């Protein structure tokens, strides 16, 4: 379980860096890894976050404040 927890921290850091760099593909890969870990760990709250992140990264749910500012390129 410690390995998955460590990987979650690493993937979260990679997700943050990818978003800072506006690298959507790298962000999606990090979310995919976090989703897999959430399923393995049976972590419903993390799985919910991953679903929300996936929707945001796929432009299905763009926050109101980002619609005109092109937060996601």
RODO-2510 file (C-alpha; in nm, 4 decimals, decimal comma):
residues 73
     n   res          X          Y          Z
     1     x     0,0000     0,0000     0,0000
     2     x     0,2909     0,2348     0,0673
     3     x     0,4028     0,1961    -0,2948
     4     x     0,0636     0,3136    -0,4205
     5     x     0,0626     0,6052    -0,1787
     6     x     0,4098     0,7100    -0,2934
     7     x     0,3028     0,6758    -0,6557
     8     x    -0,0041     0,8911    -0,5867
     9     x     0,2177     1,1667    -0,4482
    10     x     0,4483     1,1404    -0,7490
    11     x     0,1595     1,1421    -0,9959
    12     x    -0,0003     1,4396    -0,8232
    13     x     0,3283     1,6318    -0,8492
    14     x     0,3520     1,5382    -1,2183
    15     x    -0,0078     1,6509    -1,2693
    16     x     0,0660     1,9874    -1,1093
    17     x     0,3743     2,0376    -1,3263
    18     x     0,1881     1,9330    -1,6406
    19     x    -0,0892     2,1818    -1,5682
    20     x     0,1616     2,4599    -1,5005
    21     x     0,3187     2,3845    -1,8381
    22     x    -0,0265     2,3476    -2,0016
    23     x     0,0751     1,9970    -2,1111
    24     x    -0,2700     1,8387    -2,1256
    25     x    -0,1458     1,5014    -2,2541
    26     x     0,0955     1,4621    -1,9625
    27     x    -0,1793     1,5700    -1,7219
    28     x    -0,4122     1,3059    -1,8653
    29     x    -0,1453     1,0384    -1,8171
    30     x    -0,1030     1,1359    -1,4521
    31     x    -0,4787     1,1275    -1,3955
    32     x    -0,4973     0,7858    -1,5617
    33     x    -0,2305     0,6529    -1,3234
    34     x    -0,4105     0,8074    -1,0254
    35     x    -0,7384     0,6535    -1,1441
    36     x    -0,5821     0,3093    -1,1616
    37     x    -0,4384     0,3493    -0,8123
    38     x    -0,7763     0,4678    -0,6822
    39     x    -0,9397     0,1563    -0,8232
    40     x    -0,6725    -0,0717    -0,6753
    41     x    -0,6906     0,0988    -0,3360
    42     x    -1,0712     0,1210    -0,3455
    43     x    -1,0475     0,4947    -0,2781
    44     x    -1,3835     0,6440    -0,3839
    45     x    -1,2911     1,0044    -0,3053
    46     x    -0,9752     0,9865    -0,5159
    47     x    -1,1711     0,8162    -0,7924
    48     x    -1,4260     1,0996    -0,7846
    49     x    -1,1460     1,3574    -0,8106
    50     x    -0,9931     1,1676    -1,1025
    51     x    -1,3291     1,1637    -1,2802
    52     x    -1,3628     1,5389    -1,2323
    53     x    -1,0061     1,6004    -1,3524
    54     x    -1,0665     1,3802    -1,6569
    55     x    -1,3787     1,5776    -1,7440
    56     x    -1,1956     1,9071    -1,7064
    57     x    -0,8997     1,7908    -1,9148
    58     x    -1,1354     1,6661    -2,1849
    59     x    -1,3059     2,0075    -2,1936
    60     x    -1,6385     1,8530    -2,0933
    61     x    -1,6650     2,0685    -1,7828
    62     x    -1,4783     2,3937    -1,8310
    63     x    -1,5192     2,6239    -1,5288
    64     x    -1,7124     2,9432    -1,5984
    65     x    -1,4121     3,1618    -1,5162
    66     x    -1,2010     2,9805    -1,7776
    67     x    -1,4407     2,9902    -2,0692
    68     x    -1,3377     3,3344    -2,1924
    69     x    -0,9787     3,3241    -2,0694
    70     x    -0,8780     3,0078    -2,2536
    71     x    -0,7297     2,8454    -1,9426
    72     x    -0,7038     2,5179    -2,1288
    73     x    -0,5257     2,5355    -2,4599
***
